[in-house]
């Protein structure tokens, strides 16, 4: 049946997060074991933040031992994702820059109420006993004005339009959500020149995403990420990692007096 404007606008029919999961991870990168056997302690502005020891596909940290996945983003730059067993309504995204001695911890939390229902906390840190160079991971406006296409699998494709420091628009180009679009909250942090942590928080489906996206080659964008939120029952959670290949479609340049990036 052909979708009409009225059915596309009926958000009660939109897929729950667990309905999107099958096949969405087709373009996920292979995990790496480069951190196996390493213990890394992170210090935030107010003191010790987190200590973790990597053992294969497990992370031993301050709150216990959990399964994890680690991806290589760039030379010496790693992304580790895990879902703490003792706090099932939280997910942790850990970005470690071993070259520059810096890190960023993103904690995603499912709340009891609120819009958006799923929120995120960002904590820049340094790696203890490492030589710290470069600049601290910090909010960036570098993506504003870009329109990018992301292909998650042979069946799933979306475009993103980065509007402002607070908003971005997504549209599904292929897959079970084809034709759906919305404008949601986002946050962007720069890890290295051209490499960004880009996150979003949806208001219709109670979920959020954390991605790390390499924009250095506009013809060959690459991202790794996670989606986390409530499942269809509203009682449990869904947590799954994915990856995407992409390309820059266009770049909008606003007159200076109207530029949302300024």
N, C-alpha and C positions, 0 to 999 in steps of 0.2 A: 504494500500500500504506500502511495506517495505521501510523504510528510507534508502537512500544511503549516502555515504560520501559527495557527492556533495550537496544533499539537506540539510544535517545537517550543512554544512558549509555556506549555503546561509542565512546570518543573516537577510535578508529582510523578511524572512518567520517566524522569531521567534515571539512568542507571546508577545503582549504588556502587560504592567503590569496589567491593568484591566482584561485582558484575563486570567491571572494566578489566580486571586483572588477567583473565586467560589470554595468553599470547602477547600481552603488552611488553613482555621482557625479551622479545626475540632479538633485539639489537643491543642487549646488555653485554658489556665487555666481560672478558674472563677475569675472575678474581686472581689476586696475586698473594704469595706467601712471603713477600720481601721483609715484612716486619716480624716474622716468626722469631721468638726468643728475645725480642727487645722489650725493655721496660722504658716507658716514656712518662715523665712527670710534667704536668703543665702548671704554670703560674699565671694567675690573672692579676689585674691591677690591685686587688685587695688581698693577695696571698695565694697559697696553693689552691688549685682548681680541680685537678683530676690526675690520678696516677693509673696507668694501664700497662699490663703485660700481655703481649700477643703470643698466643700458642696455637698455631695452625688456624683453624676457623673459629677459635674461641678468644674472647677478650676477658682477662681477669682484671677487674677494676674495683674502685672503692665500694661499689654496691653489690659485688658478687662476680659471678662468672656467667657470661652470655655468649650465644652464638653471634658471629659477626661476618661481614663480607668486607673485603678490602680491595679497592681498585686503584690502579696507577693512573694518575691524571697527567702528570708531566714528570720529567726527571726529578726525583727526590720529593715529589708532591703526591700525597696519598689521601684517599677518601675512605673512611671506615664507617659502616652503618650497622647499628644494632638496636634491638628492641628489648629493654630490660625486663626480665621475668618478674622482678619484684615490683615493678611499676608498669603494668600493661597499658596504661594510658599515656605513656611517654615513649618517644623514640629519640635516639641520639645519633647525630651526624657529626663525625669528627674529621677535620681536615688538618693534616700534618705536613708542614713544609720543612723537611729535614735539611734542606740546603740553607734556608734563611733562619731556621730556629724559631719559627712562628707557627701558630695554630689558630683555628677557629672552631668552637664548639657550638652547635646549633641543637637546642632541645625543643622538640615539638610535643605539645601537650593537648590532649582532648579534655576540654572543660565540661562542666555540667550544664552550663548555659552560655549564652553570648553569641554575638555575630561578629566575626566568624567564630564558630564553635571550637575550632582548632587553632591554637596560637603558637608562636615561636619566640624563643629567646636566643640572642646572639652574644657569645662571650669570646672576644679575642684573647689570646694567651701567648706566652713564650714557652719554649721547650727548655726545661731546667738543664743547666750545665752545657747548653749548646751555644755556639757563637751566633748571636742575633744580628742579622743584617736586614737590609731592605726596609720596607714599610709595613706597618701593622695592618692586618685585614680590616678594612673600614668600608662603610657605606659608599657606594659609587653611583653616579648618574650617567656613566659611560654608555649604558644600553639604551637610554631614552632616545626615541626617534627611530629605532631599528624595527624592522618587520622581518621575522625569521620563520622558516619552515622547519619542523622537526619530524623525522620519520622514526617511529618506535618499533615498527614491524612492517611486514608486507601488507598488513591490514590497517594499521593505525598511523595516521598522520595529522598533525595539528600545525597551526600557525600562531605565533605570538606577536603582539604589537606592544612594545614597551612605551607606555604613555607618559609616566611621571615617576617621581620617587615612591609613590604610594600605589599606583594603579597600573595594571596591564590588562590587555584583552586577549582571550584565546578563542580560536574557532577550530572545530574538528573538520578536517578536510576528507578524511577517510576513516572508516571503522564504525563501531556500534553507536557512537555519538555523532555521526556525520550530520552536519547542519546545525548542531548546537553551538552556542557561543555565549560568552559572558565576560564581564569585567570584574576582576577580583583584586584584592590586596596583594602587593608583592614587596619584597625586599631584595636588594642586590649588594653584595660585598665583593671587592676586588681582592683576590689572593696574590696574583702576579699580573703584570701587564697582559691584558687580553684574556685572562682566566678569571671567571666570576662564579661566586656562589649566588645562584638565583633561586629564590623561594617564593611560593605563593600560598594563599589561604583562601579557600573557596567558601562562598556564603550559601550556595544551594545544597551541595553535597558536603556533609561535615568531614572535610579532609584538608590536608595540607601537603605540600611537596617541598623537598629540598633537592636541588640539583647543583652540580658543578659543571660549568659550561666553558669550553675552550672556543673562543671567538677569534683566535689569531689568524686563521685562514677563513675568510668569509665564504669561500666556496666549499669548505669542508669543516663545518662546525661539528663538535662532538660533545656529548653530555653524558653524565652518569647521575642517577638520582634514586629517590624513594618517594612513594606515596603512602600516607599513613592517615587513618581516620576510622570512623565508625563503620561497622559492617551493616548489612541490610537489616538485621534485627534491631540495631540501635543499642544493643547491649554489649557486644564484643567489638574487637578492633581488627582492622585489616592493615597489613604492613608488607609491602613488596618493593623490591628494587627493580630498576630498569635502565636502559640506555637508549640514546638516540643519535642519529646522524642528521645533520642539518645544513642549511645554507641561508645566507642573507638574501632576502627578496628585495628589500628597498631600505632607504634611509631617509627619513623626513628631516629637513632642516628648517626650523622655524625662524622668523624674524626675531632678532635679539630681544625686542621688547615683549615678545609673547612666548619666549622659549621656556618650556616647563623644566628644562634641565638647569636653568639658572636660578 
